[in-house]
């Protein structure tokens, strides 16, 4: 592996670890009654991303 590939691998690994840590933190602190709200927001965001992708990249 070259130094550039090792740096990219370390950066990606660090990003994944931060994402997992943030997800765990959110899951542990959000009360159960807010999960439907968060799921709705997530679905709206995913739908918007699909709409924008379809509009600009097709």
Order of alpha helices (4+ residues) and beta strands (2+ residues): alpha-alpha
